Amino acid sequence: MVLTQKLRHDGPVASSIHWKTRPGPRYRVCFRLTRDDTVQVAVVDSADHVVRVLASSDPLEGSDAAHCFAWDGRDASGQPAPRGAYRLQLSLRDADRVAVSGERLTIPAPGPPS
């Protein structure tokens, strides 16, 4: 309970998180930070396991700056990510916080070959 209250007091890590689908499969995720920080940006699966790191230890600006990262739909080993729900994980080094978005990207089962 104390941890929950502290997190509520600290406020959100990011806002305006949006996944965009592009042909390919290619995906783009954009967000705004609430403060300047050094950030790791990762895609996680439904069990919150890191599937792919999109940026590692990048200094990013908060407030009005929008940050966008592309994901090719592949895991860290280069294999296509299986169907399922994926979310954005932000690890803020300076604030010592990790947050996983509620906004989901769903990769559907592949269709029949054409």
N, C-alpha and C positions, 0 to 999 in steps of 0.2 A: 504494500500500500504506500509506503514512503517513497519508493522509486516512482510509482505512478504519479504521485503528487509532484515530485521534483520535475519529472518530464513535462507535466502540464505547465508548471511554472516557467520552464525554459522556453516553451513555445515550440512551434514547428520548425523543422530543419529546412524545409523547402516548400514552395507553393507552385501552383500552376503546372503540375506534372501532366504531360500529355504524350501518349504514344501515337505515332502516325505510321500507317502501313504504306509501303511503296512496293511497286512491282518487283518481284525478284525471287525469293522473299527478301525484302529489305525493310528494316524498321528504323524509326527515328524517335528518340525520346528527348523531350525538352522540359526544362524546369527552371525555376528561379530560386536562388538561395536566399535565406532570410538574413544572412551575415556573410562577410568575407571569411574564407577558410581554405585550408588545403584539403582537397577532397579526392576520395576514390569513388568512381562511379562503376557500378556493376549491375548485371542482370542476374536475378535469382529466380529459382523455380518455386513451386508451391510449398516446398519444405524449407524455404529460405536458404538453400544451398547455392553458392555462387556458381553460375553457369559460365559466365564470361565477364572479365573485367574490361570495361570500355575506356577507362582512364584511371591512371594510378598516380596519386599524390600530385594532382594538378592544383595550383593556386587558382581559385575562382572567386569572382566578385559577387557580393550579395546585392540586395535591393533590386534595382531595376534591370540588372543585366540578365538576359535570357541565355541559358546554356543548352546546347543541343548536341547529341551524340548519336552516331549511326551504329546499328547492329545488323549484321548480315544473317542473323538467325542461326548462327553456329555456336557450338560450345568452345571451350578453351583448346580442345584438341583438333578443332576444325571440322567436327562432325555436325550435321544438321541437328538442331535441338528438336527433341520429340514434341509431339502435340502436347498441349497443356497451357497452363496459365503462368505468366512470367511477370515479375515486378522489378522496379528499380530499387537498388540499395545504394544509399549514400553514406560513406564513412567520413566524418569530419574530424581531422586530426587535431586541430587546435581546440575545438570545443569538446573533444573526446566523446563523440556521440556517433551512433550508427542508427540509421532510420531506413525502414523499408516502406515504400509507398503502398497505398491502398489501390491506386490506379493499376489495372491489369492489362496485359496484352495477351490475347489468347491465340495460340497457333493451332489451327484446325488440323485434323487428320488429312494426309495427302489425298487428293482426288484420284480417280482412275486415270491411267495413262491415256494420252490423246493420240 
